[in-house]
Amino acid sequence: MKKELIRRIEKMRGYMHDLISRKGSLTDPEVILASQMLDNDLNEYNRLLN
């Protein structure tokens, strides 16, 4: 589970980086949604560590 979550986090980070480059805005709705999804995964990872 933890390794799968780490892979998801890494994949989402790369996706966000590409998305921001394409959209050119941190406030684009797609960028915000991707950021929220990444936040959820990071929060879940943090819970697993504690």
mmCIF file as gemmi writes it, N, C-alpha and C atoms, coordinates in Angstrom:
data_model
loop_
_atom_site.group_PDB
_atom_site.id
_atom_site.type_symbol
_atom_site.label_atom_id
_atom_site.label_alt_id
_atom_site.label_comp_id
_atom_site.label_asym_id
_atom_site.label_entity_id
_atom_site.label_seq_id
_atom_site.pdbx_PDB_ins_code
_atom_site.Cartn_x
_atom_site.Cartn_y
_atom_site.Cartn_z
_atom_site.occupancy
_atom_site.B_iso_or_equiv
_atom_site.pdbx_formal_charge
_atom_site.auth_seq_id
_atom_site.auth_asym_id
_atom_site.pdbx_PDB_model_num
ATOM 1 N N . MET Axp A 1 ? 0.826 -1.202 0 1 0 ? 1 A 1
ATOM 2 C CA . MET Axp A 1 ? 0 0 0 1 0 ? 1 A 1
ATOM 3 C C . MET Axp A 1 ? 0.867 1.261 0 1 0 ? 1 A 1
ATOM 4 N N . LYS Axp A 2 ? 1.874 1.276 0.865 1 0 ? 2 A 1
ATOM 5 C CA . LYS Axp A 2 ? 2.719 2.459 0.973 1 0 ? 2 A 1
ATOM 6 C C . LYS Axp A 2 ? 3.48 2.722 -0.329 1 0 ? 2 A 1
ATOM 7 N N . LYS Axp A 3 ? 4.019 1.661 -0.941 1 0 ? 3 A 1
ATOM 8 C CA . LYS Axp A 3 ? 4.758 1.84 -2.196 1 0 ? 3 A 1
ATOM 9 C C . LYS Axp A 3 ? 3.837 2.312 -3.312 1 0 ? 3 A 1
ATOM 10 N N . GLU Axp A 4 ? 2.622 1.785 -3.345 1 0 ? 4 A 1
ATOM 11 C CA . GLU Axp A 4 ? 1.643 2.209 -4.353 1 0 ? 4 A 1
ATOM 12 C C . GLU Axp A 4 ? 1.301 3.682 -4.17 1 0 ? 4 A 1
ATOM 13 N N . LEU Axp A 5 ? 1.15 4.098 -2.928 1 0 ? 5 A 1
ATOM 14 C CA . LEU Axp A 5 ? 0.835 5.489 -2.627 1 0 ? 5 A 1
ATOM 15 C C . LEU Axp A 5 ? 1.984 6.402 -3.049 1 0 ? 5 A 1
ATOM 16 N N . ILE Axp A 6 ? 3.204 5.988 -2.794 1 0 ? 6 A 1
ATOM 17 C CA . ILE Axp A 6 ? 4.372 6.779 -3.199 1 0 ? 6 A 1
ATOM 18 C C . ILE Axp A 6 ? 4.409 6.917 -4.719 1 0 ? 6 A 1
ATOM 19 N N . ARG Axp A 7 ? 4.112 5.841 -5.43 1 0 ? 7 A 1
ATOM 20 C CA . ARG Axp A 7 ? 4.072 5.906 -6.901 1 0 ? 7 A 1
ATOM 21 C C . ARG Axp A 7 ? 2.995 6.877 -7.378 1 0 ? 7 A 1
ATOM 22 N N . ARG Axp A 8 ? 1.829 6.832 -6.727 1 0 ? 8 A 1
ATOM 23 C CA . ARG Axp A 8 ? 0.745 7.75 -7.092 1 0 ? 8 A 1
ATOM 24 C C . ARG Axp A 8 ? 1.16 9.197 -6.857 1 0 ? 8 A 1
ATOM 25 N N . ILE Axp A 9 ? 1.822 9.454 -5.739 1 0 ? 9 A 1
ATOM 26 C CA . ILE Axp A 9 ? 2.28 10.808 -5.416 1 0 ? 9 A 1
ATOM 27 C C . ILE Axp A 9 ? 3.285 11.288 -6.46 1 0 ? 9 A 1
ATOM 28 N N . GLU Axp A 10 ? 4.241 10.451 -6.797 1 0 ? 10 A 1
ATOM 29 C CA . GLU Axp A 10 ? 5.246 10.829 -7.795 1 0 ? 10 A 1
ATOM 30 C C . GLU Axp A 10 ? 4.61 11.08 -9.156 1 0 ? 10 A 1
ATOM 31 N N . LYS Axp A 11 ? 3.668 10.231 -9.531 1 0 ? 11 A 1
ATOM 32 C CA . LYS Axp A 11 ? 2.983 10.395 -10.815 1 0 ? 11 A 1
ATOM 33 C C . LYS Axp A 11 ? 2.18 11.697 -10.835 1 0 ? 11 A 1
ATOM 34 N N . MET Axp A 12 ? 1.478 11.987 -9.746 1 0 ? 12 A 1
ATOM 35 C CA . MET Axp A 12 ? 0.668 13.206 -9.684 1 0 ? 12 A 1
ATOM 36 C C . MET Axp A 12 ? 1.545 14.451 -9.686 1 0 ? 12 A 1
ATOM 37 N N . ARG Axp A 13 ? 2.69 14.397 -9.048 1 0 ? 13 A 1
ATOM 38 C CA . ARG Axp A 13 ? 3.611 15.547 -9.068 1 0 ? 13 A 1
ATOM 39 C C . ARG Axp A 13 ? 4.064 15.842 -10.494 1 0 ? 13 A 1
ATOM 40 N N . GLY Axp A 14 ? 4.427 14.802 -11.218 1 0 ? 14 A 1
ATOM 41 C CA . GLY Axp A 14 ? 4.831 14.98 -12.611 1 0 ? 14 A 1
ATOM 42 C C . GLY Axp A 14 ? 3.698 15.512 -13.464 1 0 ? 14 A 1
ATOM 43 N N . TYR Axp A 15 ? 2.504 14.965 -13.25 1 0 ? 15 A 1
ATOM 44 C CA . TYR Axp A 15 ? 1.326 15.416 -13.989 1 0 ? 15 A 1
ATOM 45 C C . TYR Axp A 15 ? 1.055 16.891 -13.709 1 0 ? 15 A 1
ATOM 46 N N . MET Axp A 16 ? 1.133 17.275 -12.432 1 0 ? 16 A 1
ATOM 47 C CA . MET Axp A 16 ? 0.892 18.684 -12.079 1 0 ? 16 A 1
ATOM 48 C C . MET Axp A 16 ? 1.917 19.602 -12.731 1 0 ? 16 A 1
ATOM 49 N N . HIS Axp A 17 ? 3.166 19.195 -12.727 1 0 ? 17 A 1
ATOM 50 C CA . HIS Axp A 17 ? 4.221 20.005 -13.333 1 0 ? 17 A 1
ATOM 51 C C . HIS Axp A 17 ? 3.92 20.228 -14.817 1 0 ? 17 A 1
ATOM 52 N N . ASP Axp A 18 ? 3.577 19.163 -15.514 1 0 ? 18 A 1
ATOM 53 C CA . ASP Axp A 18 ? 3.23 19.272 -16.936 1 0 ? 18 A 1
ATOM 54 C C . ASP Axp A 18 ? 1.983 20.125 -17.139 1 0 ? 18 A 1
ATOM 55 N N . LEU Axp A 19 ? 0.997 19.919 -16.296 1 0 ? 19 A 1
ATOM 56 C CA . LEU Axp A 19 ? -0.265 20.652 -16.41 1 0 ? 19 A 1
ATOM 57 C C . LEU Axp A 19 ? -0.045 22.15 -16.217 1 0 ? 19 A 1
ATOM 58 N N . ILE Axp A 20 ? 0.742 22.507 -15.217 1 0 ? 20 A 1
ATOM 59 C CA . ILE Axp A 20 ? 1.032 23.923 -14.968 1 0 ? 20 A 1
ATOM 60 C C . ILE Axp A 20 ? 1.771 24.524 -16.158 1 0 ? 20 A 1
ATOM 61 N N . SER Axp A 21 ? 2.691 23.774 -16.729 1 0 ? 21 A 1
ATOM 62 C CA . SER Axp A 21 ? 3.421 24.265 -17.908 1 0 ? 21 A 1
ATOM 63 C C . SER Axp A 21 ? 2.477 24.5 -19.08 1 0 ? 21 A 1
ATOM 64 N N . ARG Axp A 22 ? 1.527 23.582 -19.266 1 0 ? 22 A 1
ATOM 65 C CA . ARG Axp A 22 ? 0.589 23.712 -20.389 1 0 ? 22 A 1
ATOM 66 C C . ARG Axp A 22 ? -0.438 24.811 -20.151 1 0 ? 22 A 1
ATOM 67 N N . LYS Axp A 23 ? -0.963 24.884 -18.943 1 0 ? 23 A 1
ATOM 68 C CA . LYS Axp A 23 ? -2.024 25.848 -18.643 1 0 ? 23 A 1
ATOM 69 C C . LYS Axp A 23 ? -1.469 27.243 -18.376 1 0 ? 23 A 1
ATOM 70 N N . GLY Axp A 24 ? -0.256 27.312 -17.839 1 0 ? 24 A 1
ATOM 71 C CA . GLY Axp A 24 ? 0.36 28.603 -17.558 1 0 ? 24 A 1
ATOM 72 C C . GLY Axp A 24 ? -0.246 29.334 -16.378 1 0 ? 24 A 1
ATOM 73 N N . SER Axp A 25 ? -0.999 28.618 -15.545 1 0 ? 25 A 1
ATOM 74 C CA . SER Axp A 25 ? -1.661 29.27 -14.423 1 0 ? 25 A 1
ATOM 75 C C . SER Axp A 25 ? -1.847 28.29 -13.272 1 0 ? 25 A 1
ATOM 76 N N . LEU Axp A 26 ? -1.517 28.757 -12.081 1 0 ? 26 A 1
ATOM 77 C CA . LEU Axp A 26 ? -1.743 27.929 -10.892 1 0 ? 26 A 1
ATOM 78 C C . LEU Axp A 26 ? -3.206 27.937 -10.462 1 0 ? 26 A 1
ATOM 79 N N . THR Axp A 27 ? -3.987 28.849 -11.023 1 0 ? 27 A 1
ATOM 80 C CA . THR Axp A 27 ? -5.392 28.953 -10.625 1 0 ? 27 A 1
ATOM 81 C C . THR Axp A 27 ? -6.348 28.316 -11.631 1 0 ? 27 A 1
ATOM 82 N N . ASP Axp A 28 ? -5.812 27.653 -12.634 1 0 ? 28 A 1
ATOM 83 C CA . ASP Axp A 28 ? -6.651 26.928 -13.583 1 0 ? 28 A 1
ATOM 84 C C . ASP Axp A 28 ? -7.401 25.822 -12.831 1 0 ? 28 A 1
ATOM 85 N N . PRO Axp A 29 ? -8.685 25.639 -13.108 1 0 ? 29 A 1
ATOM 86 C CA . PRO Axp A 29 ? -9.47 24.618 -12.389 1 0 ? 29 A 1
ATOM 87 C C . PRO Axp A 29 ? -8.861 23.212 -12.433 1 0 ? 29 A 1
ATOM 88 N N . GLU Axp A 30 ? -8.263 22.832 -13.55 1 0 ? 30 A 1
ATOM 89 C CA . GLU Axp A 30 ? -7.629 21.505 -13.636 1 0 ? 30 A 1
ATOM 90 C C . GLU Axp A 30 ? -6.417 21.405 -12.719 1 0 ? 30 A 1
ATOM 91 N N . VAL Axp A 31 ? -5.648 22.484 -12.631 1 0 ? 31 A 1
ATOM 92 C CA . VAL Axp A 31 ? -4.471 22.509 -11.758 1 0 ? 31 A 1
ATOM 93 C C . VAL Axp A 31 ? -4.913 22.433 -10.301 1 0 ? 31 A 1
ATOM 94 N N . ILE Axp A 32 ? -5.946 23.166 -9.959 1 0 ? 32 A 1
ATOM 95 C CA . ILE Axp A 32 ? -6.463 23.143 -8.588 1 0 ? 32 A 1
ATOM 96 C C . ILE Axp A 32 ? -6.955 21.749 -8.225 1 0 ? 32 A 1
ATOM 97 N N . LEU Axp A 33 ? -7.678 21.107 -9.121 1 0 ? 33 A 1
ATOM 98 C CA . LEU Axp A 33 ? -8.173 19.754 -8.86 1 0 ? 33 A 1
ATOM 99 C C . LEU Axp A 33 ? -7.012 18.775 -8.671 1 0 ? 33 A 1
ATOM 100 N N . ALA Axp A 34 ? -6.019 18.86 -9.527 1 0 ? 34 A 1
ATOM 101 C CA . ALA Axp A 34 ? -4.851 17.982 -9.406 1 0 ? 34 A 1
ATOM 102 C C . ALA Axp A 34 ? -4.124 18.239 -8.088 1 0 ? 34 A 1
ATOM 103 N N . SER Axp A 35 ? -4.029 19.5 -7.695 1 0 ? 35 A 1
ATOM 104 C CA . SER Axp A 35 ? -3.382 19.856 -6.439 1 0 ? 35 A 1
ATOM 105 C C . SER Axp A 35 ? -4.138 19.274 -5.247 1 0 ? 35 A 1
ATOM 106 N N . GLN Axp A 36 ? -5.449 19.331 -5.298 1 0 ? 36 A 1
ATOM 107 C CA . GLN Axp A 36 ? -6.264 18.774 -4.218 1 0 ? 36 A 1
ATOM 108 C C . GLN Axp A 36 ? -6.113 17.255 -4.139 1 0 ? 36 A 1
ATOM 109 N N . MET Axp A 37 ? -6.034 16.614 -5.288 1 0 ? 37 A 1
ATOM 110 C CA . MET Axp A 37 ? -5.839 15.16 -5.308 1 0 ? 37 A 1
ATOM 111 C C . MET Axp A 37 ? -4.472 14.801 -4.722 1 0 ? 37 A 1
ATOM 112 N N . LEU Axp A 38 ? -3.455 15.571 -5.082 1 0 ? 38 A 1
ATOM 113 C CA . LEU Axp A 38 ? -2.121 15.344 -4.538 1 0 ? 38 A 1
ATOM 114 C C . LEU Axp A 38 ? -2.118 15.583 -3.029 1 0 ? 38 A 1
ATOM 115 N N . ASP Axp A 39 ? -2.778 16.637 -2.587 1 0 ? 39 A 1
ATOM 116 C CA . ASP Axp A 39 ? -2.878 16.911 -1.148 1 0 ? 39 A 1
ATOM 117 C C . ASP Axp A 39 ? -3.493 15.732 -0.403 1 0 ? 39 A 1
ATOM 118 N N . ASN Axp A 40 ? -4.549 15.158 -0.961 1 0 ? 40 A 1
ATOM 119 C CA . ASN Axp A 40 ? -5.198 14.008 -0.321 1 0 ? 40 A 1
ATOM 120 C C . ASN Axp A 40 ? -4.232 12.837 -0.192 1 0 ? 40 A 1
ATOM 121 N N . ASP Axp A 41 ? -3.486 12.562 -1.252 1 0 ? 41 A 1
ATOM 122 C CA . ASP Axp A 41 ? -2.52 11.463 -1.212 1 0 ? 41 A 1
ATOM 123 C C . ASP Axp A 41 ? -1.397 11.751 -0.215 1 0 ? 41 A 1
ATOM 124 N N . LEU Axp A 42 ? -0.925 12.995 -0.176 1 0 ? 42 A 1
ATOM 125 C CA . LEU Axp A 42 ? 0.128 13.355 0.775 1 0 ? 42 A 1
ATOM 126 C C . LEU Axp A 42 ? -0.37 13.249 2.214 1 0 ? 42 A 1
ATOM 127 N N . ASN Axp A 43 ? -1.61 13.644 2.451 1 0 ? 43 A 1
ATOM 128 C CA . ASN Axp A 43 ? -2.188 13.515 3.789 1 0 ? 43 A 1
ATOM 129 C C . ASN Axp A 43 ? -2.31 12.051 4.187 1 0 ? 43 A 1
ATOM 130 N N . GLU Axp A 44 ? -2.725 11.22 3.252 1 0 ? 44 A 1
ATOM 131 C CA . GLU Axp A 44 ? -2.83 9.787 3.523 1 0 ? 44 A 1
ATOM 132 C C . GLU Axp A 44 ? -1.452 9.203 3.843 1 0 ? 44 A 1
ATOM 133 N N . TYR Axp A 45 ? -0.445 9.595 3.088 1 0 ? 45 A 1
ATOM 134 C CA . TYR Axp A 45 ? 0.917 9.122 3.328 1 0 ? 45 A 1
ATOM 135 C C . TYR Axp A 45 ? 1.383 9.55 4.719 1 0 ? 45 A 1
ATOM 136 N N . ASN Axp A 46 ? 1.101 10.789 5.076 1 0 ? 46 A 1
ATOM 137 C CA . ASN Axp A 46 ? 1.485 11.3 6.393 1 0 ? 46 A 1
ATOM 138 C C . ASN Axp A 46 ? 0.814 10.496 7.505 1 0 ? 46 A 1
ATOM 139 N N . ARG Axp A 47 ? -0.454 10.139 7.313 1 0 ? 47 A 1
ATOM 140 C CA . ARG Axp A 47 ? -1.16 9.32 8.306 1 0 ? 47 A 1
ATOM 141 C C . ARG Axp A 47 ? -0.501 7.95 8.452 1 0 ? 47 A 1
ATOM 142 N N . LEU Axp A 48 ? -0.039 7.384 7.351 1 0 ? 48 A 1
ATOM 143 C CA . LEU Axp A 48 ? 0.623 6.08 7.412 1 0 ? 48 A 1
ATOM 144 C C . LEU Axp A 48 ? 1.941 6.139 8.186 1 0 ? 48 A 1
ATOM 145 N N . LEU Axp A 49 ? 2.603 7.278 8.134 1 0 ? 49 A 1
ATOM 146 C CA . LEU Axp A 49 ? 3.881 7.427 8.827 1 0 ? 49 A 1
ATOM 147 C C . LEU Axp A 49 ? 3.712 7.613 10.328 1 0 ? 49 A 1
ATOM 148 N N . ASN Axp A 50 ? 2.573 8.121 10.738 1 0 ? 50 A 1
ATOM 149 C CA . ASN Axp A 50 ? 2.343 8.402 12.174 1 0 ? 50 A 1
ATOM 150 C C . ASN Axp A 50 ? 1.619 7.291 12.865 1 0 ? 50 A 1
